[in-house]
């Protein structure tokens, strides 16, 4: 059983529409509030060699990336820290604060207790005008498929390509890009933290159309052999770029670097170079 399967179980208990985006969407006066929460564990989510400052930065960055994918402006972040050693707290909180500051958010509180394994839960809030919100649902046949930057860089660092170490340890959520794309009128959007292939299947699950990409058009990690780089770009996790669909006439979007990698098609299938794309990427799994 993987996490997507368990999401379907949750959808039998609460409204499944609540599970279809990177954030929950809550009416808030004339605006919409978006809310996201992420849980990170030392052994599975923080690569070896990270400083405590980088741990705090990443814990916030993953949540701000979700907010960015909705076209929203980040507001407040809460951080709950299950702390293994008290001397780590200052570095973690400083990194979290610095990430908030860099992307226009504010660290406003949270919770603290003792854990055997460092575990951090970050919760972020943002706001967006109803006409500018970007959802996963909304792709239309004929739309282009695009991403905001190179894919596979974090996985390349894990594979030993040290030039991509910063992308792995200090990821940059595409907050300004997400807001600009929402205002420009993208039809669907999400972040790519679990890999491009899985993300395309996530879009497939909530849209009545399909997605066909051309692997020759993928922006690959620099300095990696092309075949290996293409594999990392398709299936590697840890990227903080945005995946979106949009009418071709919205381009160029001022201030946003975009790479068109394919087109939305009527058939409900995910294709790469005309063949079914393997549904594989970063997934939490349970045995048994």
N, C-alpha and C positions, 0 to 999 in steps of 0.2 A: 504494500500500500504506500503511495506517495502522497505528498501534501495536496496535490490537485484532487485526488480521490477523496481526501478528508474534507476539502472545501465543499465537495458535492454533498457530503453528509451534513455539514453545517447548514447548507442550503435547504435542507428539509426541516430545520429548526427555526431559522430566521429567514426573512425575505431574501431569496437568492439574488435579487437585483442589488442588494447591499454588497454582494461579493464580487461584482462584475468589474470593478475598477481598482486602481491602485490605492484610492482613498475612499472613505465614507463621505457622502455628500449630505449636508445638513442645512436647511434654510436658516438664514441669519439676516433678518431685515430685508433690505434691498439687494443683499449679496447672498452668495452661497459659501458656507464654511466647508472646507475639506479637512479631514482628519485621518491620520495614518499612524500606525504603531508597528515597531519592528523589534524583534528579540534577537540578540547576538550573543553567542557563546565563545569562549576563548578557544576551545579545541576545534570548532567547526567553522568559525567565521573570522577569526583574527589570525592572519598568517604569522608564522614564527618570525621573530626579529622586530615586530612592531614595538614602538615606544608607547608608553601610556598616553602621551599626547596624541599620537596617531590613532590609538584605540578610541579615544573620545571623539576625535574628528570623524572617524568612520561611522561611529554609532549615530551621529547626527546626520551625516551625509546621506545615509541610506533612506532616512525619513524625508529629508528635503528633496531627494530625487523623486519620491512618490508624489509630493506636493507639486513639483515642477511638471510632472506628467499630466496633471490635471489643468495646466495653464494657470495655476493659482500663484498668488504672492504669499510667501511664507510669513507667518506671524510669530507664534510662540512654540517653544519646544520644552517638554518635560523629560527628565532623564531619571530612570530608576536603575540603581546600580546594586547588583548583588556582588559584593566586594570580597575578594579572597584575601587581600593583604591591605591594611589601611594606608600604607605608605604610597600606594598607587593612586589614591583618590585625587590628589592635587593635579597630577598630570592629566588624568582622564577628564576632569572637569574643565581644565584650561583648554584642552583640545576641543571639547564640545562647545565651549563658549566661543572659541576662535572660529569654528566652522559656522556657528550661528551668525556671528558678526560679519563674516565674509559674504554671506548670502542674504543678509537683510532680515534675519530672524533674531529672536531674543530667547535666551535660556532663562526660564522663569521658576524652575523648581523641579521637584520629583520625589524620589524616595531612596532610602539606603538601608541595606541590611547585609548580613554576613552570609557568604556562599563559599562552598568548597571550590567551585569553578567560577571564574569571573563571568558574570552574565549581566548584560545591559539591555534595558528596554527603553527605546526612545519613542516619544509620542509627539507628533507635530500637528499644528493647526495652520491653515492658510485660508485666504479668501479670494473669491473670483466673482466677477459679474456673471449672471446667468447666461448672457449671450456669448461669453468668451470661454466658458468651461469646455474642456476637452475630455471626452469619455472614450473608453475602449470600443463601445458600440457606436456605429455611425459610418463605417467605411462603405463606399459605393463602388460598384464596378466601373472601371475607367479611371478611378483615382490612381495617382502614383503612390508608391511606397518609398519612404525615405528614412534616413537616420541622420543624427546630428554630428557624428564624428566616427573615428576609427573604432572598430570592434575587435575584441580578442586581446586587448593590451594587458588586462589584469591576468588573464590565463597565461599569456606569454611570459609575464614575470614569474609566475609559478613554475613555468617550464624552464626557467633559467636565463631568460633574456633580461639582463639586469637594467637595460635602458628603459624598461617599462615598470621599474620598481615603484616609482612615484605614483603612477596611475593605479597600482594595486593598493598601496598603503595610504595614499592621501587623495581619494577619488573626489572629483569635482562635479557635484550635481548641476544639471543644466537648467538652473532656475530662470535666468533671464531669457534663455532660448524658449523654455516652455511657455512663459508668459507671452512672448512675442508670437509664437506659433498659435496659441489659443486666440489671440487677438486677430491673427491673420485668417483664421477660419479653417484650421485643419478639421478633417472629418472624424478621425479617431487617433488616439495617442496613448502610449504607455512607456514605462522605462524598460531597459533591457537587462536588468540585473541578473536574470537567470539564463541569459543567452538568447541569441536571435531566434533560433529555431523554436524553442519553447514559447517565446513571446509571440511569434506568428501563430502558433497553435492556440495561445490564449486569446488572440484576436479572433481566430476562427470560431472559438467556442461561443462568442457573443454576437457574431455578425452573420448575416444571411448571404455571404459571398466568400470568395477564397482569395489566396494571396500567392502570386508567382514572382519569384525573385530570380535575378541573374547573378551567379556567383562572381563573374568577372567584374561586376560593378561594386562589389563590397569594398569598403575602405578597410584595408588590412593593417595590422600592426607593423610599424616600420622595423626593418632589420631582421625580419623573420622570413625564412624561405616561403615562397608563394603557396605551395600546397599545404604546408603546415599552418601558415597564417590563415588560409581560407577555412581550415577545420576549426581553428581557434575562434575565428569570427562567427562561424555558424553555431557552435555548440559551447563555447566557453562562457563561464559566468563571471560576475564581478564588474561588468561594464556599467557605466552610469550615463550612457547616451540615451537619447529618446528615439523611439520608433513611432512613426506616424504615417497616416494616409491623408491625402489632400488633393483637391483639384489642381491640375497642373498650372492653372492661371494665377495661383497665389505666389508663385516664385518670381523673382527672388524675395525672400523675407528679410527685410533689413536687419542686419546684426546677427543673423543666424547662418552658420555654415551648414549646408545640407548636402547629402549624397543620395541621389535617387537610385534605388536598387531594384525596382520592379514595379508591378502594376496590380491593382485589385481586379479580380476576374469573377465572372458569375458563378462558376462551379465552386462548391464548398470543399476545397482541398488546398493544401499547402505544397507548392511546387518549387524546386530549385533546378533551373536549367531544363524545365519541362518534365522533370521526374519528381515523384513524391519525396518530400524532405523528411528525413528521419526525425522523429519527435524525441530529441535528446538534449539535455542541458543540465543545469544545476537544480537538483531536487532533493529535498529532505525525504527520506524513505524510512519505513518501518518494516522489519522482517516479520515472518509468520503469516 
